[in-house]
Amino acid sequence: MDAILVRTTYPDQQTAASMAHQVLESRLGACCHVAEISSQYLWQGKHETGQEWALEIRTQLPKLGELEAWLLAHHPYEVPLVEYWSTTVTPAYGQWLSEVLDG
């Protein structure tokens, strides 16, 4: 069964956790993981490094457009990362995702 994994990053744990809570409450995602990561990137011509918090969200294709729009509308970064990909999950997990997302 298919699922969609969506990932974005936040500047701190509190923001990432708050966004995860809101995603779950709105049923745009069924499961969220929040983890600290070390980032290196180029921004405005400079090599930047810093700590960020990754938010990974498990959802399904019918929710993807709404979830992406919500993340972009509520994100504190000027140019936020929102990446997603399809993945295959066990039938039982896929059924659970469907049940949670359908409310």
Secondary structure, DSSP 8 states (H G I E B T S, - for coil): -EEEEEEEEESSHHHHHHHHHHHHHTTS-SEEEEEEEEEEEEETTEEEEEEEEEEEEEE-HHHHHHHHHHHHHT-SSSS---EEEEEE--HHHHHHHHHHHH-
